[in-house]
Amino acid sequence: MQINEMRQQGAVVVSPVGRIDSTTSPALDAHLQGLAKAGDHVIVMDLSGVDYISSAGLRVMLTLAKRTKESRGRLALAGLGDSVRQVFELAGFLPLFAVEATNEAAVAKVVAA
Amino acid sequence: MSLRVRVETSVAPAAESVLDEADFVIGRADNAGLVIAESSVSRKHARVVAREGGWWIEALSPTNRTFVNQHAIDEPQQLQTGDVVSLGQATVTILGTDVSATETVAEPAAPSPEEVRQAARLRTLNEIHRALATPISLAELLDLILQRCFDVLRPEEGIILLRNAAGELTPAATHRSDPGDGDVVVSRRIIEEVAGKGQSALVLDAPMDERFLGSESIIVSGVKSVLAAPLTDAEGTIGMIALSSRIAVRQFSQQDLEMLESLASAAALRVRNVALAEEAAARKVLERELALAHDMQMSMLPRHMPDRPEIDVAASLTSARSVGGDLYDFVLVGDHLWFIVADVSGKGVAASLYMAVAKTLFRATVQIDGITLSDALGRMNRELCRDNDQMIFVTALVGHMALSTGELSLADAGHNPAMVISPDGLVEQPAIQKSIAFGVIDNAVFAESPLVLARSATLLLYTDGATDARNPAGDIFGEVAFERAVAAGGKDTVDALVAGIVNTVDQFSADAPPEDDLTLLAIRWKGPVESEI
């Protein structure tokens, strides 16, 4: 898994590429914790490059959502492919997240607030 | 070589001193090489260094300035006999810049500061080579390497970067002469130059060196001089060591670089070995933990299927090495059979403990007199949300069946859909309202959906280890293939149905290690017990 990151209008867009499973999720979690430590709490998770997410990956997303909420930040997901969306849906997690089709829409969502 | 000075202050009579350190601080601090106990003098006011056969002075305090012959100095300046250095209210007059300590006897010349440093370099190398031969932890080894570099090369900052599992260079040890001054930062350009190309680097004037133009971290932190060497072994660059100095007069030399290079190459092999040994030890601990988790998981499964004439029940749990955390259970309460198939996210002992809690909660909650499925799940969830900092969650399909009628109540807490196999072998997914997994939202509400099983129909519950199994080529087994496997065994006994599905998934995965637990629970309703005539 590769993690790309860019800044758009005050939001950090994090784009993991590849599989988010029990092997790769610690690296993603560490990356996101690093953002929190640096005071970045306005975050867009661009999942368009993710072809598989396991329950370990869902935990990273839940932890991120919890942390963002606690620090009064904002979080939105974007670019969910069918299989990734299905994993969120199966676990009943879709209602927990702001989900947008594109990065642009997701950035607008988190920045507008 | 030494420096003879007369010190005059407002608080004590004038005194003469002979200074023979090659590098010392003048100031109020107790550990200064030339201590001036006068309040107008800074703790570290100026620094004097022997270089190129002369003595040079450099101001250390930007606010409390240092004057040579009445002129404030901005740059290092060479000292001459007769110069008067003013620091606050004190003056230091240079009486001689090269005086033997004993002038009477023609002894062999004292070693020059450069010779002294050369000897110290060799001593350091020797010490580190010896240390490398003894058992030492990676952290101790890295600290020792940095400590010795500080003793001899006297940088302000030092850092050792090592490649992590992802191949990124991350700080493994840092040291600074002045503690509590923020993180040690290495410029990305130096990392590229040294670790990327495997070349050592000696940068004498960082702000001016064209290799580091635009390299903000060096300039911003005021680093003037950098010494860096790659840690290289047969398999390539495993890391790098960098030392930096902010003080212009204390610049590193080519000999310093050579010493650092030879130190780095000796250390690299040892670092690799120690890292491998520590990794192996950590893996052993993890393996033990996973084995323990596996035992806990297996000991929690029911030993017997429920023994009632209205139903046939079969179950199977194949645990994966790495992910773990599936569970199934059932409890008979009067005419009702309560059942659960669950998948705990996470792995190892933490997940197993969570699973044990989930199972205990399930057994306790469903036996509360007259409790509904929704209420039972709401209670379980509230308990599982308590102190769940790790965000471990549990997906589950939970339900109960009235054994006399085949009527079911089912709830889906973030789990895979259930399947119903009709007596003639047709497979369908019953509509069950979706609720969120356990352990995420403490006041979550769990919807229950009714379903009636026809006589001889079978309810099949499973975990994603069934659908997400992979073959060695990385292809996923998938829902379609899973449904086909279920249909293939639809008319068999429940035992044969479950065994057949496990077998089909096994054949598909071939030698690929299972990524997730695979759990199946089949309940066939055979109809009410005929009352005897």
Boltz contact constraints between the chains, C-beta under 6 A:
constraints:
  - contact:
      token1: [A, 22]
      token2: [B, 322]
      max_distance: 6.0
  - contact:
      token1: [A, 22]
      token2: [B, 323]
      max_distance: 6.0
  - contact:
      token1: [A, 27]
      token2: [B, 166]
      max_distance: 6.0
  - contact:
      token1: [A, 55]
      token2: [B, 345]
      max_distance: 6.0
  - contact:
      token1: [A, 59]
      token2: [B, 345]
      max_distance: 6.0
  - contact:
      token1: [A, 59]
      token2: [B, 391]
      max_distance: 6.0
  - contact:
      token1: [A, 62]
      token2: [B, 391]
      max_distance: 6.0
  - contact:
      token1: [A, 63]
      token2: [B, 391]
      max_distance: 6.0
  - contact:
      token1: [A, 91]
      token2: [B, 395]
      max_distance: 6.0
  - contact:
      token1: [A, 91]
      token2: [B, 414]
      max_distance: 6.0
  - contact:
      token1: [A, 91]
      token2: [B, 437]
      max_distance: 6.0
  - contact:
      token1: [A, 92]
      token2: [B, 414]
      max_distance: 6.0
  - contact:
      token1: [A, 92]
      token2: [B, 434]
      max_distance: 6.0
  - contact:
      token1: [A, 92]
      token2: [B, 435]
      max_distance: 6.0
  - contact:
      token1: [A, 92]
      token2: [B, 436]
      max_distance: 6.0
  - contact:
      token1: [A, 92]
      token2: [B, 437]
      max_distance: 6.0
